Amino acid sequence: MATLASASTIVAGSRIPPRHHQTSWWVLSNAEFDAASRPAPLICPFLSRRRRNLVFAVNKDAEKSFQKTVEVDRLIDMLKDSNSRELEKLVVENILAFNETFWIRLAARTDTCKSDDDKKDYEELAVSVMSIVDRLVHKTNERIESATDVLKAILNPVVDEVEEISWPPRDPEGMILMERELTKREQEGQLDEGFLSEVNAQLRQAKEDGDKPGLEAMLQKVLQMYASKVLCKRSYAYKGGEILKAEKFLESILEAPEEEWNKLILDGLTIGKGEVSPEEFYAVIKKRIERILIRTEGGSYQQRILTELRHLA
């Protein structure tokens, strides 16, 4: 009896629901078990970080594209509001901006105009800008062709179209004719920055090729002749009726062919047979370079070529 009583007490105190509720209890337990046993979705840190980076890259590209559009729109508005003289000035100042992006944006703005008058204004602007750009490109090409023609004319007396270019020229008369032609072109104002750019481009190509030593020497001679002509235009050897020996000595070197410079320097300095000390010679070279830097455009080919005389020191 005690055992039965104990058993009945245990059953009575247990949390087991009545029989008629057991089915639903088991259903609930199975559902909970399924949910608990279902694997959680995997989250890969690398893929998550990559997704964030892709979103950031897309946003950055979109922002960059938007900024470019704003800049193009600003330029279009400036062009649209300018008169004919201002328009040409704006085109020249922004010549590199007239690329495919510009023309696509201008076409898009033309297509979205609400009135025919506005659309016509944009179409006329496009024609005007294109005309100015074409004219500038044509002038640039003409300038390049002109510089090439000038260089050919100067080199013509010493160039043999049949045989390989040799230096020094086989015919000494060719050097005289070459210098005469260079002097003529310099007096006509044709040895400008475009010409110097062309000579430097040809010289750089000849050095890179490495198989045209005659042409390389010839082009260097052209630059040396040019520098001599320009530097000797104005003399600083006379001041107050007196001859400044160091200045006179420097100018005599500049007027001479480059191959004679070493002998002239040794003969003219006090370390040789001359009367000019090395210190005086270096001082006049330094002063001449300072004058060149003041009178020429910074970074130009002319400035670079004329200041090469610093190698004399």
Secondary structure, 3 states (H helix, E strand, C coil): CHHHHHHHHHHHHCCCCCHHHHHHHHHHHHHHHHHHHCCCCCCCHHHHHHHHHHHHHHHHHHHHHHHHHHHHHHHHHHHHHCCHHHHHHHHHHCHHHCCHHHHHHHHHHHHCCCCHHHHHHHHHHHHHHHHHHHHHHHHHHHHHHHHHHHHHHHHHHHCCCCCCCCCCCCCHHHHHHHHHHHHHHHHCCCCCHHHHHHHHHHHHHHHHHCCCHHHHHHHHHHHHHHHHHHHCCCCCCEECCEECHHHHHHHHHHHCCHHHHHHHHHHHECCCCCCECHHHHHHHHHHHHHHHHHHCCCCCHHHHHHHHHHHHC
